[in-house]
Amino acid sequence: MKHTIDPQQPRLFDPFEGLFGPLAQKRLANGWQSIFRAILLVLMPVKLLGVHFHPVMGRPTKELYSVAGLLYLQEVFDWTNDQAIEAYLFRNDIKFALNVEPGQEMCERTLERYRTLFIEDDLAAQVMNDVTLELVEQLDLNIDKQRLDSTHVCSDMATFGRTRMMGVANKRFLIQVQRHQPDDFDALPAEMRQRYAPSQAKLFAAKGLSADQRAKSRQQAAEDMRDLINRFADHAGFNKRPSYQALLTIFEQQCEIVADKIVVKAKTGGACVQNPSDPDATYDGCKGPGYKVQLVETCADDNDVQLIVTAIPQTAAEHDAAALEPVLADLQKKDLLPEEMLADTAFGSDDNVQKAAQLGVELVTPMPGQGVESVTPAVSAETSATGAAATPATDSAAAPATAASDNPSTAGMEKLTIDDFAVDERTGKVGACPSGRIPLQVLYHQGEQKDKTTIEMRPEDCANCPFREVCPVQKTKKGQYKLEYTAKARRQAERRREEDTDAFKQRYAKRSGMESTNSGLKRKHGMGELRVRGSPAVFHAIYLKVAGWNMSRTAASGKLALRAAEILRKLGFAGWWAACCSVFWLIWRVCRPWRRKRSITATLPIMAAIQSRDFCRRRQTGGIVWIFLLEV
């Protein structure tokens, strides 16, 4: 039976009165406990959690608000199951935050059961969103400026090399065969059984092996895996087991069949299994195996505290460049889109900038890549056919560096780009070159994609131009001076020019503050190395830890301490007001002049029943009022 107690329901008596001294009460009022109890506890997804239980039939569940809150706090403080249960049973500040009266109990198995329901329904994502939106509203945060970054997350799994991983997958399947079908296990070659008899930590663990010896061990593990796959492909008792499916996945990712021979792939990429215990984890070439999470945090100067407004968990192999679109979609869904978003170079492709601009977001990020030319020289048909560089040395992009230094007017001058040409921002029409000369002709919408523009200058203008040595206009074999560019190349040239300005550097400096947030999540909330594995459990932990970070930052700012104290004070006052009304109702019902007079001994059972019915167990004002109405 579903059992809930509304956190906003007033109490007749405070069960924590007398448990905390003045100093403890002050710390509670200024700490996260009051904020969670007064503002966040009511946001727990009790309705969705309660659909798994009957409304009136069966044994009552644990109080669902407190259970959901305990799961939340477990990830916030990175507790084990045992630590979470001890906090629930013995710590009075946790009982206060969860609105649990002293004497309530819970075991580890119950906590695990509710966590399973939480993960199956993906309730952690809703908790993170609800908590974030509520705190943003309560703090009246300015969301116009935000910063985006990703951070690596390790699940609770061992790090294996390719040989060890294949060996562990083989051994785990053999354990299942030996346990459920001993006859089939005995039918396997004795050499194979002996090879996988050692523990997982000792499989293919010999040290000091040469490269050839390691390659032979890897080949042996691959051949054993193929043998097991073929032997049990038609075995109804094993071909559906997760351990057998892991063999199929790993073999497909790590090996290939060439002329009926098993060949271990030289390169597999990052999107492959790293450990059979966590088949969802992938590999990042810079940070290793595991997962990552895309985080967006506010960074406006007028905010007293900055909060994370979006978290998108991913596997480690997914590139940051593809993450901007889902991040913006999530922000748009929550109506938290900023005007300006700071991000690192990985997010700074031109496509991402254009996608952000379509949503009214200015993506401020350096251009990815180094030394990429924003313009390309126009090459004649004759040059293209022969493949020869027919352009004079003084006009070639590969001309010696001394060519520019010989001309005093261009010595030390930065190479010009298409961004230096006079181009109408609205129409894209080219007006003049950097020296102010009008082009001979301009052809628009050229090329297969209809996105190329070709500028042709007068030969006499280019021959006498003081910027000739640094100009991107190139001379073709036919003696024409041309420049070809696309709108994308022009935008990139403009961005590269802007990156060198002091205004951009000052504006972009706030992005580095995201690194301290990533570090704080890992140090304070244990997000660097989680206690779980598998994407459902990992994502559950990430969402709740991010929500916990927002709660801890809010508590540190002190802005909601007074509001939380006011809410708790009103709950206590409302309890006494309801109690007074209940007593008045009782007196009015008992002492009505038109009612038959009762002796004192006749009214005593009524009073005893009123005081006994669930009073000692719940002491909730709403329940007391109903007792008065029903009994009297």
Secondary structure, 3 states (H helix, E strand, C coil): CCCCCCCCCCECCCCCCCCCCHHHHHHHHHCHHHHHHHHHHHHCCHHHHHCCCCCCCCCCCCCHHHHHHHHHHHHHCCCCHHHHHHHHHHCHHHHHHHCCCCCCCCCHHHHHHHHHHHHHCCHHHHHHHHHHHHHHHHHCCCCCEEEEEEEEEECCCCCCCHHHHHHHHHHHHHHHHHHHCHHHHHCCCHHHHHHCCCCHHHCCCCCCCCHHHHHHHHHHHHHHHHHHHHHCCCCCCCCCCHHHHHHHHHHHHHEEEECCEEEECCCCCCCCCCCCCCCCCEEECCCEEEEEEEEEEECCCCCCCCCEEEEEEEECCCCHHHCHHHHHHHHHHCCCCCCEEECCHHHCCHHHHHHHHHCCCEEECCCCCCCCCCCEECCCHHHHHHCCCCCCHHHCCCCCCHHHHCCCCCCCCCCCCHHHCEECCCCCCEEECCCCCCCCEEEEEECCCCCEEEEEECHHHHHCCCCHHHCCCEECCCCCEEEEEEHHHHHHHHHHHHHCCHHHHHHHHHHHHHHHHHHHHHHHHCCCECCCCCHHHHHHHHHHHHHHHHHHHHHHHCCCHHHHHHHHHHHHHHHHHHHHHHHHHHHHHHCCCCCCCCCHHHHHHHHHHHHHCCCCCCCEHHHHHHHHHHHC
